[in-house]
Amino acid sequence: MNSSAEAHRTNWIAREEQAERLIPLVGGLYRTHGVVTSIHGRRLIGLSTIDLIKAHKFARQAGAQTMSMDASTAVLEALTALKPGPASLDIARLHQAHRDRGEGRSLREFLREELAGNLAGNSETAEPRDVVLYGFGRIGRLVARLLIAHAGSGAGLRLRAIVVRKGSDGDLVKRASLLRRDSVHGPFAGTLTIDTENNTILANGTLIQVIYSNDPATVDYTEYGIDDAIVVDNTGRWRDRAGLEQHLRARGVSRVLLTAPGKGDLKNIVYGINHHEIGEGDSILSAASCTTNAITPVLAAIDEAYGVVRGHVETVHSYTNDQNLIDNFHKGERRGRSAALNMVITETGAAKAVAKALPALEGKLTGSAIRVPTPDVSLAILNLTLENHAQRDELNAYLRAVSLHSKLRQQVDYVESPDIVSTDFVGSHRAGIVDGLATIADDENVVVYVWYDNEFGYSCQVLRVIEEIAGTHPAVIPPREEVTLASMRALGAGA
């Protein structure tokens, strides 16, 4: 074999071996201490050796500091020895902080100081909180997958039950099958066991009670040992306070979250933007829509740096279950035509809904939507007029910095690839992904393209809101930074 080719192969095998050594370290921190580890926002939990290698390569592609697997091993071993409390730890940023501010201290000494308030004995562990999914459609099943995957040591959110209307004698088996297999998002990562006698699904150690009911007010959750529960209404059947209050009349329920835009005086929460407005007295909340979650963080970042005078949001949206597969009657205009064969112009309230989470943009945005024949992943086109002039490279550098370093790095992602298409974003944990190569900027007029997995990315935002309501959202270490245009210029120069 060619000596160069052999060298590359040997190097690859060594990297695989390094990645394999990371897996038990990542898993041990999560299961034992509730620590979620990431590299510049890329979660490491449950990744294969190849995915771990890709996560390390991402930093270089995104213009961030490169993170070697040797460095990752050192940080993870030091963290394991320190026994931190539940937290979200970005090991790449911790490693870089040690390089920048270590001042001769060992890595373990530095991390002990950085995590001083979050080490065993110094941190408070949140009490487990019961969660009930009312409805088990596309979003309900994805939120279920996320809750099961985030169960960890059991100290946070606990999926206790799902409530549905009984469809047939084989209902439980069919519900479990839909959880097990998904045409878009692939198979469930784990094992499922069905108990038809007790109407339960055992998923990776999480025992889920399946309750059949047509009336949310009549369910007695305490009969199943469920109390002080957060009910996540995925049905979309009720959108206002009067309708959703029915859940609060059920025994064992204390809070309700709607996975659709709320009407009337309901707070529409976009995590990362206005989640801090959630109060103890807010018994009913909305997690807004997938499109609102995708565009609001990007709009907030642009408005903070450049000022948005006005804009139009055009969403190219995958079809949904509300449309017809073939031409048939539909109460909505155009939605009766075949979703699988047509592009369908329809309305969207996302542009106006942005103002509920970001009042600074009230009255400044219009919006429309085109439903297209794809099952998942949508695209929002933000056509904006700005107060301050923006050039393409500077705007892109700023949005990239936001995705890597800012308080919105869980919500905003950034990509530059000449061949990337919608299916490449299936399974993204971010609310929206800026496509840098598509950006257009001409002084005060800019066009920004934002991809979003309107199912999974939105479900991740829903989970973050549930954690905020329950008080189980882990501490973020290092803390998120404030990225301004001036700091971006410094970061851009460094990148």
N, C-alpha and C positions, 0 to 999 in steps of 0.2 A: 504493500500500500504506500502511496505517496506520503512522505514524511510530514508534510504540512497537513494533509488530511488526517493522518494519524494523531497529530498533535491536537487538532480541533476536537477529534473524537474523545481523546483522553481528557481534555479540558471539560467537555460536556459531561462525561461520566462523573468527574470530580464535583461538578456543580450539582448534579442529581444527588450525590451522596451528601453534600452539604444541606441541600433542601430537605432530604429525608431526616436529617438530625434536627431540623427546626420543628417538624410536625409535633413530636411529643412535648416540646417546650411550649408551643403555642396552645396546644390542647390542655396541658396541665394548668397553665395560668388561667385559662377560661373556666375549666370545670371546677378547680379548687378555689380560685379566688375571684371569679367573675370578672376577669380582666380581658377586655377586647383589644387585641393588638392590630395595628395597621402600619402600612408604609405609605406616607403621603395620602392617607384616606383610603387606601386599598386594604380592606379587611383580610387578615391572614387565617382566620378560623375556618377549619374544614377544607382548606385548599390542598390540592394534590401537589406532588413535587414539581410538576411542570408549571402549574399555576403559581407556585411560590417563586419560581425562576422568573416568570413573566411579571410578577408584582415588583420584583427588584429591578427588572429592566425598564418598567414604566417610568421610574423617576428620571432616568436619563432622557427618555423620549419627551417628557413633559417639561424639560428644562430645569428640573430640580437637582439637588445634590444627589449624586449616585450613592446607593446604599449597597455595600457588598454583603454577601451572606455570612462571611466571617464576622463582620460588624454586627449583623442581626443576631448571630449566635451569642456574641459577647453580651449584648444588651439583654436578650431573653434569659440567659443564664444568671445575670446579675439581678434581674427582676424576680426570677424564681427564688433566689436566695433571700431577697428582701421581703417577700410575701406581701405584696400590696393589697389594698382593699379593692372593691369593685371600681373599675375605671375604664375609660377608653384611652389607650396609650398609643401614640404615634411614635414607634421606635426609631424611625428615620429622623424625626425632628429632635428626639431625645439624644440620639447619637450626634447630630450636628451641634446641638446645644453644648454637649460635653466638649466637642472639638473647639467651639468658640469661647466657652466660658469655664472650661475645666480647671484652668490655672494650676496644673500639676496634680490635681486630685485624681484618684483612681476612678474608673467608671462607676464602681459600686458606691464609693463615697459620694460622688456627684449625684447619682440617682437617689441615694438616701435623702439628700437635702432637697432635691426637686420634688420628691414624693412624701416629704415629711408629714403632711397632714393626711396622707392616704395609706399609710403603712398599717399592718396588722396591729390592732389595739388603739390606733389613732383615728380610724375612720368609722363612720356609722353605716351599718348595713341596713338597707331598706327592707321593710317587712314585705313578704310576698303579697301580691294583689291579684285577686281573681278577675278574670276577663271572660266575658261571654260574647260570642259572635251571633248576632241575630240576623239570619240569612247566610247562605253559603254559596254565593255565586262567584264570579271571577275574583273580585277583590276579597271577599270573605275567605276563600280558599288560600289565596296568597298570603293574607295576614295570618291565617292559621299556620302556614308553613314557616313564616317568620317567627311567630311566637314559639313554636316548637323548637326551631333552631336556636332561639335565644334563651331557652329555658335554663341553660348552664347548670349552676348548682341548685337552682330552685328558689333563689332569694329574691327574684324580681317578679316579672309578670308570669301568671300561671293561666294558661288556657284551660278553663274548666268545663265549658259546655258550648254547643252550638244549638240554635233553635231554628227549626224549619217547619214548613207545612208538609205533612206526609204525602208523598206522591204516589206510592204503590206499596205492595206487600214487601217488595225487595228494596225498599227505600234506603235502609242503612247500608246495604252492600253497595248500592249505586253511589251513595254519597262518599263512601270510603274509596271507591274506585276513582271518582273524580279528583279526590285528594291525592291518590297514588299516581295517577297518570295525567299529564297535561300536554296537549298538542303543541303549545307554544313554549312553555317553560320546562318541559321535560319531566322525568320521573321524580317522585318524592325522594329526598335524600335520607333514606332510612327504612324502617320496617313498620308495617301497620298490622294490627290484629283486631278482628271484629268480634264482638260479643253480642249476638243478636238477642240473647235472653235478657241482658241488662241494658241494651241499647247504648253500648259504649264503643269507642274506637281508641285503641292503645297505640300511640304514635311515638316511637323513640322514648318510651318511658313516661310520656304524658298521657294520662287517662282523661278522655274527653267524653262527657255525657251528651248524648244526642236527645234533645227534647222536642217533642212534636206539639205545636201549638199554632192556632190562628189568631190568638189575641195576646199581645204582649203584656197586658195588664193582669192577666190571670195566672201567669207562671209563678210558681212558688219555688224559687231557687234554693231556699234554705232546706228544702227536702233533700237536696243533693249535697248539702254541706257547703253551699256557696253563699257568701255574705259579703256585703260592702263591695259589690262587683261593679266593674265598668262594663256596660253593655255597648258593643260596637254594632250599630245598625247599618248593615250593608244592603238592605233591601231597596232603599231609595223611595219607599212607599210613602213615608212621612218626611216632610222637609221643614215643617215649622214647629214652634214650641208646643203648640196644643197637641199635635200628633205624637211628637216624641215623648211628651210627658207621660204617655201611657206606660212606658217602660218603668218610670219611677214609681208607679203604683204597684209594681210587682215586688214581692218580698225578696230581700237580699240584694237589691240594686241601689246604688248611690249616685252613679254618674252615667251619662249617655254621650256617645260620640257618633255623629253621623258621617258616613263616608261619601258625602255628596255636598254640593253647595247648600247652605242653610238659608232659609227665608226669614223675613221679618227682622227681629232684633237679635237673632242668634249670632254669636261671634264665629266668624270663619277664620280658622287658624291655619296659617302656613308656617310650619316649623322652620325656625331660623329667622323668621321675619317678625312675627308678633306672638310667639308662644309665651313670652314673658307676661302677656296680658291675661293669661289663664289664672283666675282667682278661685279661692276655696268655695265661693258661692256659685260658681258656674257649674250647675248640675247638668246642663245640656250644651254641647258644643258641636261645631261642624269642622271637618278637616278640609273644607273647600273641595275643589275639583282637581283632577290630574293636571289640566292645562294651567289653572291658576297656580298650582304648586310649582310647575315647571318654569313659568315665565316671571313670577313675582321676584324671586331671588336675583335673577339676572337684571331685571328692570331696576331693582333696588340698588344694585351695585353701580349700574350705569348712571342712575339719577344722582347718587351720592357724589360721583366723580365729575360728571359733565352737566347734570341738570336736564331733565326731560321736559320739553315744552309741550309736545303732543306726539301722538303715534297711532299707528294702526297695527293690530295683531291679526295675522292670518294663520289659522291652524290647519295643517294638512293632517287629518286625524284618521287613524285606523277605524274601521267600522266597529260597531258595538252591537250587543244583543238586542238593543232597542229597534234595530233596523230589520227589514225583511230579507231573507235569503233569496227569494224570488218575488216578482211583482205581486203585490197583494194590497188589500186595504190597510192604511195606516192613518191615524188621526193627525199626524204631523205632515207638513208639506214636504214632498219629495222623498221622505223616508220610506214610503211604501214601495219604491223601486228597488230592484235587486242590489243589495250591498256588495255582492260578489262580482258584479259585472259593471258597476257604474261608479263614477265620481259624482258625489251628491253634495250640492251646495246646501248648507244649513246654517242655523244660527248658533252662536256661542255666547254665553254670558261671562266668559272668563275675563275679558278685558275690563268690564265694569266691576267684576268681582275682585280684581286686583286692589281696588280702592278700599275694600273692606279690611284687607290686611295691611295695605300701604296707603294711608289717606293722602299722602303728598301727591299721589297721581290721580286723585279723584277728578273726573271730568276731562282728563287729558287723553284717554285712550278709546278707540273704537275697535271692534273685532268682528270677524266672520270665520266660518269654518268650511272646509271641504272634506267630506268623508271619502276615503279611498279604499280600494279592495285589498287591504292587508289586515291581518288579525291583531297586530300589536306593533307598537312604537309609532309615535307621531312626531310632527315637526312644526314648531312655531316660528313664524317669520316676523321679526320685530322691525317695523319700518318707523324710525324715530327721527324727530327733529330735536336737536339739543341746544341748550343755552350756550355751551362752550364748544368750540370747534374740536373735532377729534380726527386723528389720522389713523388709518387702518392698523399699522404696526403697533402704535402706542395703545390703541383700544384693545387689541388682541393680547398684548403683553399684560395689560391691566387685568383683563378677565382671566388670563392664565394664573396670575398671581392670586386673584380672588379664589380660584379653585384649589390652590395649593396651601395658602397660608391664612386665609381670612376666617371670620366667624361664619361664613357661608360655605365653607369647604365641604360640608356634608351635603349641601344642596346643589352646588354648582360644580360641574366638571368641564373640562376643556380638552379638545382633541384637534389635531391637525393631521389629516391623512387624505391623499388624493383619491383613494379608492373606497372609502368607508361608506356604508349604506345602512338603511334602517335596521336590518336584522342584526347588525353588529352591536346594537345597543340593547338587545333583549337581555334582561336580567341586571341592568344597571341599578346600583343602589342610590344614585343621585337623582334629584328631582328633575334636573335638566342638564344637557351637555351642549356647550357652545361649540359650533363647528367653525374653527378659526379660518380655514381656507375659504369659507363662503362669505366671510364678513366683507361688507362694502362700506366705505367711509369717505364722504366728500364734505369736509368741513362740518357744518352743522347737521347734515343729513347722513344717517347711518342705517344700515340694514344688518341685523344680527340673526343668524339661524340657530335655533335651539332644538335639539333632538330630545325626546323623552320617552321612556318606557311608560306608557300611560297606565299600565297595570302594575308592574313590579316596583318601578321607581316611586309611584304614588303610594303603594302599599308600605314602602319603607318610611315615607313621610307620615303615614297614618300611625305606624308603630311608634315613631318618635313622639307624636302627640300623646299617644296612650301612656308612654313612659313619663311624659311631663305631668300628665294628670295624676298618675300614680305616685309620682315622686321617686321613680326608680331609674331615671336617666342617669347613667354613670358620669362621674367627673371626667372632664376632658383634659388630658395632660400631654404635652404642654398646652396652656390655654390658647384659644384661638386669638389671632392677632387682628388688629385693625389695619386693613390695607387701604391706604390712600393713594391718590395719583402720584404724590411725591415719593412715597415709599415704594410704589410700583416701579418708578423710574430707576430707583436704586437696585431693586430686585431684577428688573429687566436688564440692566447693565451687567449685573453679576451673572445672569443666565446666559 
